[in-house]
Amino acid sequence: MGSIILQAGQYIYDIYYWMMIIFILGSWFPQFHATKVGMWIGRLVEPYFAIFRRFIPPLGVIDLSPLVALIAYRYLGGFALAGLRQIISMIA
């Protein structure tokens, strides 16, 4: 049971990571954000990116906050998954 929870957490983590990458790459194509997929991904990842945009303002037309958000997600997500793994091992 614990491995199923851990695997589901890993899948959710990976899917959100790839959605952020798709959204970042989609910003190079303005029409991407007007598509249904672009709007759906935007509604899911923009709240997370908005946290970083408050502290890292855009430099002209270049917005580095999504890149910082992506790095923070990978770093903190690794800790979260390791913590989940440890909690599951303690329970089992």
C-alpha positions as CSV (number, residue, x, y, z in Angstrom):
1,M,0.0,0.0,0.0
2,G,2.8,2.4,0.9
3,S,4.6,1.9,-2.4
4,I,1.4,2.7,-4.3
5,I,1.1,6.0,-2.4
6,L,4.7,6.8,-3.0
7,Q,4.4,6.0,-6.7
8,A,1.3,8.1,-7.1
9,G,3.0,11.0,-5.4
10,Q,6.0,10.6,-7.8
11,Y,3.6,10.6,-10.8
12,I,1.8,13.7,-9.7
13,Y,5.1,15.4,-9.0
14,D,6.4,14.5,-12.5
15,I,3.2,15.5,-14.3
16,Y,3.2,18.9,-12.6
17,Y,6.9,19.4,-13.4
18,W,6.3,18.6,-17.1
19,M,3.3,20.9,-17.2
20,M,5.5,23.7,-15.9
21,I,8.1,23.0,-18.6
22,I,5.4,22.9,-21.3
23,F,4.0,26.2,-20.0
24,I,7.5,27.8,-20.0
25,L,8.3,26.6,-23.6
26,G,4.8,27.6,-24.7
27,S,5.6,31.2,-23.7
28,W,7.8,31.3,-26.8
29,F,4.7,30.8,-28.9
30,P,2.0,33.5,-28.1
31,Q,-0.8,31.5,-29.6
32,F,-0.1,28.6,-27.2
33,H,-1.7,30.5,-24.3
34,A,-4.9,31.0,-26.3
35,T,-5.4,27.3,-26.9
36,K,-7.5,25.2,-24.5
37,V,-4.5,23.2,-23.4
38,G,-2.5,26.4,-22.8
39,M,-5.3,27.9,-20.7
40,W,-5.8,24.7,-18.7
41,I,-2.0,24.4,-18.0
42,G,-1.9,28.1,-17.2
43,R,-4.6,27.8,-14.6
44,L,-2.7,25.0,-12.9
45,V,0.8,26.5,-12.9
46,E,0.3,30.2,-12.8
47,P,-0.6,30.3,-9.0
48,Y,2.8,28.6,-8.3
49,F,4.7,31.0,-10.6
50,A,2.9,34.0,-9.1
51,I,4.6,33.3,-5.8
52,F,8.0,33.9,-7.4
53,R,6.9,36.8,-9.6
54,R,6.2,38.8,-6.4
55,F,9.9,38.6,-5.5
56,I,11.5,38.4,-8.9
57,P,10.3,41.1,-11.3
58,P,10.6,40.7,-15.0
59,L,13.8,42.1,-16.6
60,G,12.2,43.9,-19.6
61,V,10.7,41.2,-21.7
62,I,12.5,38.4,-19.9
63,D,10.8,36.8,-16.9
64,L,13.2,34.6,-14.9
65,S,10.7,33.8,-12.2
66,P,9.4,30.6,-13.9
67,L,13.0,29.3,-14.1
68,V,13.6,30.0,-10.4
69,A,10.2,28.4,-9.6
70,L,11.1,25.3,-11.6
71,I,14.5,24.9,-9.8
72,A,12.8,25.4,-6.4
73,Y,10.1,22.8,-7.4
74,R,12.8,20.2,-8.2
75,Y,14.8,21.0,-5.1
76,L,11.9,21.1,-2.6
77,G,10.0,18.3,-4.3
78,G,12.9,16.0,-3.8
79,F,12.8,16.7,-0.1
80,A,9.0,16.2,0.0
81,L,9.2,12.8,-1.7
82,A,12.1,11.7,0.5
83,G,10.0,12.7,3.5
84,L,7.0,10.8,2.2
85,R,9.2,7.8,1.6
86,Q,10.5,8.0,5.2
87,I,7.0,8.4,6.7
88,I,5.7,5.4,4.7
89,S,8.7,3.3,5.9
90,M,8.0,4.2,9.5
91,I,4.3,3.3,9.2
92,A,4.9,0.0,7.5
